Amino acid sequence: MGLISESEDGADNTIESATGLIYCVAEEKDKNPAEMENPLHDAIDADVIDRFLQSADHQAYIKFEYEGLRIKLTGGGDLMITRLADED
């Protein structure tokens, strides 16, 4: 499996690493990953994401905000991205 793939359970994407997360966020923002305004570590430690994906229960999840988006990542690697402006 690559860094990003379609999820079978309705999630936006499935990722295997923090790098995959960065690429998904960049795609959502229609930017090159190198053009992101803030580094990922301003929102969450990339090592925490990688460890979470390697060891977390598939029902566990983490949520955080990054680049104007709400990110929800499950232990199984399912990634849901919501624009904060869309929540109003």
C-alpha positions as CSV (number, residue, x, y, z in Angstrom):
1,M,0.0,0.0,0.0
2,G,1.3,3.5,-0.8
3,L,1.2,6.6,1.4
4,I,-2.4,7.4,0.3
5,S,-5.2,5.1,-0.9
6,E,-8.9,5.1,-1.1
7,S,-10.6,3.8,2.1
8,E,-13.2,1.1,1.9
9,D,-15.2,2.4,4.9
10,G,-16.0,5.9,3.6
11,A,-13.0,7.8,5.0
12,D,-11.4,10.4,2.7
13,N,-8.1,8.6,2.6
14,T,-6.0,5.9,4.3
15,I,-2.5,6.8,5.2
16,E,0.5,4.9,6.7
17,S,2.7,7.8,7.9
18,A,2.9,11.5,8.7
19,T,4.3,12.0,5.2
20,G,1.0,10.7,3.8
21,L,-0.9,13.1,6.0
22,I,1.1,16.0,4.7
23,Y,0.4,15.0,1.1
24,C,-3.3,14.6,1.8
25,V,-3.5,18.1,3.4
26,A,-1.6,19.6,0.5
27,E,-3.9,18.0,-2.0
28,E,-7.0,19.3,-0.1
29,K,-5.5,22.8,-0.1
30,D,-4.4,22.4,-3.8
31,K,-0.8,23.1,-2.9
32,N,2.6,21.5,-3.2
33,P,3.6,20.0,0.2
34,A,6.6,22.3,0.2
35,E,4.3,25.3,-0.1
36,M,2.4,24.7,3.1
37,E,2.3,27.8,5.3
38,N,3.0,26.0,8.6
39,P,5.1,23.0,9.3
40,L,3.2,20.0,10.5
41,H,5.0,20.0,13.8
42,D,3.3,23.3,14.7
43,A,0.1,21.3,15.0
44,I,1.3,17.9,16.1
45,D,4.6,15.9,16.3
46,A,5.0,13.8,13.2
47,D,6.7,11.0,15.3
48,V,3.5,10.9,17.4
49,I,1.5,10.3,14.2
50,D,3.8,7.6,13.0
51,R,3.8,5.8,16.4
52,F,0.0,6.1,16.6
53,L,-0.4,4.5,13.2
54,Q,1.9,1.6,14.1
55,S,0.4,0.8,17.4
56,A,-3.1,2.2,17.9
57,D,-6.3,0.3,18.0
58,H,-8.3,0.8,14.8
59,Q,-11.1,2.4,16.8
60,A,-8.8,4.9,18.5
61,Y,-8.4,8.3,16.9
62,I,-6.7,11.7,17.2
63,K,-8.1,15.0,16.2
64,F,-6.3,18.3,15.6
65,E,-6.4,21.4,13.4
66,Y,-3.8,22.2,10.8
67,E,-3.8,24.7,7.9
68,G,-7.4,25.7,8.4
69,L,-8.5,22.1,8.4
70,R,-9.8,19.7,11.1
71,I,-8.0,16.4,10.9
72,K,-9.3,13.2,12.3
73,L,-7.0,10.2,12.0
74,T,-7.9,6.7,13.2
75,G,-5.5,4.0,14.4
76,G,-6.2,2.1,11.2
77,G,-4.9,5.1,9.1
78,D,-8.3,6.4,8.0
79,L,-8.1,10.1,7.5
80,M,-11.0,12.5,7.5
81,I,-10.4,16.2,6.6
82,T,-13.0,18.9,7.1
83,R,-12.4,22.6,6.3
84,L,-13.0,24.6,9.5
85,A,-15.1,27.2,7.5
86,D,-17.4,24.4,6.4
87,E,-18.3,23.6,10.1
88,D,-20.1,27.0,10.7
